[in-house]
Amino acid sequence: MNYNLLLTIVIMLLVGACSNGPRPQADTGSAAYEMLGRTSVENTGGYRLAPGDELSINVYYEPEMSFEKVVIDSGGRIPFPYLGYVKAEDLTAEELAQVITKGLAGRYVIDPQVAISVLEAASQKIIIEGEVDKPGSYPIKGKSTLLEALALAGGPDRTARLDEVIVFRRRTDGVYAARFDVKNIRANLQPDPVLEGGDTVVVGINQAGRFYRDILQVAPLLTIFFLRL
C-alpha cells in the first residue's frame, strides 16, 4: 500500500474525528434551568402514580377501609372495599383520594375523608445513557441532582464530552431537552440541576478523544504494518 495514500486516509479520519458535528437542539445556560423548573411546575401537577407504587390509604373513622400498605397492580389498579378495583395509574395521590371519596359518599359513608400518601414510588427511575461507565436505569428516592445521577452510573468515561450532557424530560405536550456543562457544575460555576423520575440523561461522546484512544490501542499493530511496507 502506498504510504502517502495511507497518510492521507489517516489525516481525513483525524479531521472527521475532530469535528463534533451538529450540537443537539436543547436549552442551555439559564434557559436550561428554567425549562426543568417550568416543566416540573406546569406539567406534572404532582407525582403520577404507576404500577408497583406502594400507597398508604386512610379513611378517617373507617378502619376497615384504611390500609397501611396497598400496591398498585400491573394493570394500574388497587382493590378497595365496596368499590372493587379502582384505577390509580396516572392519577396523583390527591386525585385518587377524590375518586375514592366520590365512590363512597352517600352510599357507604356519609361524609368520607380520605388521605393517601405514597410510601414508595417504584416508577421513580432515571435512565443514564451515553459515555458513562455503567449506563442503565437507576431508581431514585424523591429527586436527585445531575452529579448524583452520573455517580450512580459510575461517572463519565474519559472520552465523554462534558459540555454535552443533556437531560430529556417527557411531558404530555412533548419532550423537553436541556444541555449542561458538567465541568462548570463541578467547579461550582453553575448550580447542580435537580432531576426527577422519568428523566433521561445522555452524556455526549467526544469523537476526537475516542478516536485518539482507539489509535493508541492499535498503535502496536500500526507499527508492525508500517514495518512491513
C-alpha positions as CSV (number, residue, x, y, z in Angstrom):
1,M,0.0,0.0,0.0
2,N,1.3,3.5,-0.9
3,Y,2.5,5.3,2.2
4,N,1.2,8.7,1.0
5,L,-2.2,7.3,0.4
6,L,-2.3,5.8,3.9
7,L,-1.2,9.1,5.4
8,T,-4.0,10.9,3.5
9,I,-6.6,8.4,4.9
10,V,-5.3,8.9,8.5
11,I,-5.5,12.7,8.1
12,M,-9.0,12.5,6.8
13,L,-10.1,10.4,9.7
14,L,-8.5,12.8,12.2
15,V,-10.3,15.7,10.6
16,G,-13.6,13.9,10.8
17,A,-13.0,12.8,14.4
18,C,-12.2,16.3,15.5
19,S,-15.5,17.6,14.1
20,N,-18.1,17.2,16.8
21,G,-21.0,17.6,14.3
22,P,-24.2,19.5,14.9
23,R,-25.0,20.2,18.5
24,P,-28.2,18.8,19.8
25,Q,-31.1,21.3,19.9
26,A,-31.5,21.9,23.6
27,D,-31.9,24.8,26.0
28,T,-28.6,26.0,27.5
29,G,-27.5,28.3,30.3
30,S,-30.2,29.8,32.5
31,A,-32.8,28.7,29.9
32,A,-32.0,25.1,30.7
33,Y,-32.6,25.5,34.4
34,E,-35.8,27.5,33.7
35,M,-37.0,24.7,31.4
36,L,-36.6,22.0,34.1
37,G,-38.3,24.1,36.7
38,R,-41.1,25.1,34.3
39,T,-41.9,21.6,33.2
40,S,-41.9,20.4,36.8
41,V,-44.4,23.0,38.0
42,E,-46.6,23.5,35.0
43,N,-46.9,20.0,33.5
44,T,-46.7,17.5,36.3
45,G,-49.4,18.6,38.7
46,G,-47.7,16.3,41.3
47,Y,-46.3,12.8,41.1
48,R,-48.4,10.5,38.9
49,L,-49.0,7.0,40.3
50,A,-47.8,4.0,38.4
51,P,-47.8,0.1,38.8
52,G,-45.7,-1.1,41.6
53,D,-46.1,2.0,43.8
54,E,-46.9,1.4,47.4
55,L,-49.6,3.5,49.0
56,S,-51.0,4.2,52.4
57,I,-54.8,4.8,52.5
58,N,-56.6,6.3,55.5
59,V,-60.4,6.7,55.5
60,Y,-60.9,8.6,58.8
61,Y,-63.1,6.8,61.4
62,E,-63.4,3.8,58.9
63,P,-60.6,1.3,60.0
64,E,-62.0,-1.5,57.6
65,M,-61.3,0.9,54.7
66,S,-57.9,2.0,55.8
67,F,-54.7,0.2,54.8
68,E,-51.1,0.7,55.9
69,K,-49.8,-0.6,52.5
70,V,-51.5,-1.1,49.2
71,V,-49.6,-1.9,46.0
72,I,-50.8,-0.8,42.6
73,D,-51.1,-3.9,40.4
74,S,-49.7,-4.3,36.9
75,G,-53.0,-3.1,35.5
76,G,-52.6,0.2,37.3
77,R,-55.4,-0.6,39.8
78,I,-55.9,-1.1,43.5
79,P,-58.6,-3.2,45.3
80,F,-60.9,-1.3,47.6
81,P,-63.8,-2.4,49.7
82,Y,-67.2,-1.8,48.1
83,L,-65.7,-0.2,45.1
84,G,-63.9,-3.2,43.6
85,Y,-60.8,-2.3,41.6
86,V,-60.1,1.4,41.3
87,K,-57.8,2.8,38.6
88,A,-54.9,4.6,40.2
89,E,-52.3,4.8,37.4
90,D,-51.6,8.3,36.1
91,L,-53.5,9.9,38.9
92,T,-51.9,11.9,41.7
93,A,-52.5,10.7,45.3
94,E,-54.9,13.6,45.8
95,E,-56.9,12.7,42.7
96,L,-57.1,9.1,43.7
97,A,-58.4,10.2,47.1
98,Q,-61.1,12.2,45.4
99,V,-62.1,9.2,43.3
100,I,-62.5,7.0,46.4
101,T,-64.3,9.8,48.2
102,K,-66.8,10.2,45.4
103,G,-67.3,6.4,45.2
104,L,-68.0,6.1,49.0
105,A,-70.0,9.3,49.5
106,G,-73.7,8.8,50.2
107,R,-73.9,5.1,49.6
108,Y,-71.3,3.7,52.0
109,V,-70.0,6.6,54.1
110,I,-71.9,9.8,54.9
111,D,-69.0,12.1,54.8
112,P,-65.8,10.2,53.8
113,Q,-62.5,11.9,54.5
114,V,-59.7,10.1,52.5
115,A,-56.0,10.7,52.8
116,I,-53.5,8.8,50.6
117,S,-49.7,9.0,50.7
118,V,-47.0,7.4,48.5
119,L,-44.8,5.1,50.6
120,E,-42.5,4.1,47.8
121,A,-42.6,5.1,44.1
122,A,-41.5,2.2,42.0
123,S,-41.6,4.3,38.9
124,Q,-39.1,6.9,40.3
125,K,-36.2,5.9,38.0
126,I,-33.9,7.8,35.7
127,I,-32.2,6.5,32.6
128,I,-28.5,7.3,32.0
129,E,-27.0,6.7,28.6
130,G,-24.0,7.6,26.5
131,E,-20.4,7.9,27.7
132,V,-20.7,6.6,31.2
133,D,-19.2,3.6,32.9
134,K,-22.4,1.8,33.7
135,P,-25.4,3.0,31.5
136,G,-28.8,1.9,32.6
137,S,-31.9,2.6,34.6
138,Y,-31.5,3.7,38.2
139,P,-34.1,4.2,41.0
140,I,-34.1,7.4,42.9
141,K,-35.7,8.5,46.1
142,G,-37.6,11.7,45.6
143,K,-35.4,14.0,43.5
144,S,-31.7,13.7,42.6
145,T,-29.2,16.1,41.1
146,L,-27.3,15.6,37.8
147,L,-24.0,14.9,39.5
148,E,-25.6,12.4,41.8
149,A,-27.2,10.7,38.8
150,L,-23.8,10.5,37.0
151,A,-22.3,9.0,40.1
152,L,-24.9,6.2,40.0
153,A,-23.7,5.3,36.6
154,G,-20.0,5.2,37.6
155,G,-19.3,8.7,36.3
156,P,-18.5,9.9,32.7
157,D,-15.9,8.0,30.6
158,R,-12.6,9.6,29.6
159,T,-14.0,10.1,26.1
160,A,-17.2,11.9,27.4
161,R,-17.9,15.3,26.2
162,L,-18.7,17.0,29.5
163,D,-20.2,20.1,27.9
164,E,-22.8,18.0,26.1
165,V,-24.7,16.4,28.9
166,I,-28.4,16.6,28.0
167,V,-31.4,16.0,30.2
168,F,-34.5,14.9,28.4
169,R,-37.9,15.3,30.1
170,R,-41.1,13.9,28.6
171,R,-44.4,15.7,29.2
172,T,-47.9,15.4,27.8
173,D,-47.1,18.3,25.4
174,G,-43.8,16.9,24.2
175,V,-40.2,16.2,25.1
176,Y,-38.0,18.9,26.5
177,A,-34.2,19.0,26.4
178,A,-31.7,20.9,28.5
179,R,-27.9,20.9,27.9
180,F,-25.4,21.3,30.8
181,D,-21.7,21.6,31.2
182,V,-20.6,19.2,33.9
183,K,-17.2,20.8,34.2
184,N,-18.7,24.1,35.2
185,I,-21.1,22.4,37.7
186,R,-18.2,20.5,39.3
187,A,-16.3,23.8,39.6
188,N,-19.4,25.4,41.3
189,L,-19.6,27.9,38.4
190,Q,-23.2,26.7,37.7
191,P,-25.8,25.0,40.0
192,D,-26.3,21.3,40.0
193,P,-29.7,20.8,38.3
194,V,-32.4,18.7,40.0
195,L,-33.7,15.7,38.1
196,E,-36.9,13.8,38.7
197,G,-38.2,10.3,38.0
198,G,-38.6,9.6,34.3
199,D,-35.8,11.9,33.2
200,T,-33.2,10.6,30.7
201,V,-29.6,11.8,30.9
202,V,-27.4,11.4,27.8
203,V,-23.7,12.0,28.1
204,G,-22.2,13.1,24.8
205,I,-19.3,11.4,23.0
206,N,-16.0,13.2,22.4
207,Q,-15.4,11.8,19.0
208,A,-11.8,13.1,18.8
209,G,-11.0,11.7,22.2
210,R,-12.4,8.3,21.4
211,F,-10.5,8.2,18.1
212,Y,-7.2,9.0,19.7
213,R,-7.8,6.4,22.4
214,D,-8.5,3.8,19.7
215,I,-5.4,4.8,17.8
216,L,-3.3,4.3,20.9
217,Q,-4.9,0.9,21.4
218,V,-3.9,-0.3,17.9
219,A,-0.6,1.6,17.8
220,P,1.5,-1.7,18.1
221,L,-0.4,-3.1,15.1
222,L,0.2,0.0,13.1
223,T,3.9,-0.2,13.9
224,I,4.0,-3.7,12.6
225,F,2.1,-2.7,9.5
226,F,4.5,0.1,8.6
227,L,7.5,-2.1,9.1
228,R,6.1,-4.5,6.5
229,L,5.6,-1.8,3.9
